[in-house]
Amino acid sequence: MPGTDQTRLREDQRLAELLAPLDEFLRSRDLPVAELLVEFMKHRGSQHAAFDAYNLVDHLCFTAHRYRGLISNPSTQPRRHPTVIGAS
C-alpha cells in the first residue's frame, strides 16, 4: 500500500508526542503523582498497588523511549515479514 510507512511514522510521532508529557508527569517529584497512582490502583482492587503502579510508570517510560527512538530513526522500525504459505 502506498504511503503505509509514512502513515505509520505519523502515528508513531503522534504517540511519542502523547507519551512524552505523560512520562514526565508520572515521574514528577514536585507532585504526589506516584502516591495518587498507588491509591488509584488500590481502588481498582490491586493486591499489590505500589508494585503495580510503579510497573505501570516504568512500562509507560520504556514505551515512550521506544517511540522517541522510532521517530528519530524510522529505519529501525520493525518490518513485517511476508506470510509463508503452508507454514504452521
N, C-alpha and C positions, 0 to 999 in steps of 0.2 A: 504494500500500500504506500503510495507516495506521501511523504510528509510524516510518516509514523514516528520516525526518530525525532523530528523536530517537535512533534506533539508531545512525545514522552519527555523531552528535555524541558519544554514549557511546564508540564505538570510537575516534574521534579523541582523546577525552580520555584513554583508556587508552594509546594510542600516545604521546601527548605525555608522559604520566607515565613511560613506559618510556624514551623517548628523552632526557629531561632529565638524569637521572643518568649515562647513558652518555656524553652530550655532555660533561658536567662532568668525568667520569673521564678521557675521552680527551684533554681539554685540560689536565689536571692538570700543573702544573710541579713538584710535590713528588715525583712518582714518575716513573720512566723509561718511562712508558707509550708514548710515541712510538717510542722505540728498540725496545721489545719488539714493537710492531706492525710495525716495519720488518723485524725478524728473522722474525716470523711470515710476512710477505709473501715474504721470501726463501725460506723453507721451502716455500711454496706454489708456488714456481717463477717468481716475478715477475722480469722482466728489469730493472725499474726500481722496486725495492721501496720506497725512500723516497718517490718520487713517488706511487706507488700508495697507500701508507699515509697520506700527508698528504691526498691526494684523498679517501680514504675518510672520514677525520676531518672534512674540510670538508663532504662530502656529508651526513654524519650531522648536523652542526651546522646546516646550512641546512634540512634536513628537520625537525629539532627546532624550529627557529624558526618554520617554516611552520605546524606543528601547534599550537604555542603560540598563534599568531595566529588559527588557525581556531577554537580553543576559546574564545578571549577575545572573538571576534566571529563567531558562527556564520553570520551573514547574508552573510559573504564567501565561504562555501563555493561551489565551482562547481556550477552547476545542470546537470542533464542535459538536453540538447536532444532534443525528440521526433524520432524517426526519420521521415524524409520518404520516403513510398512512391514507388518508382520512381527514387530518386536513386542514382547510382552513384559 
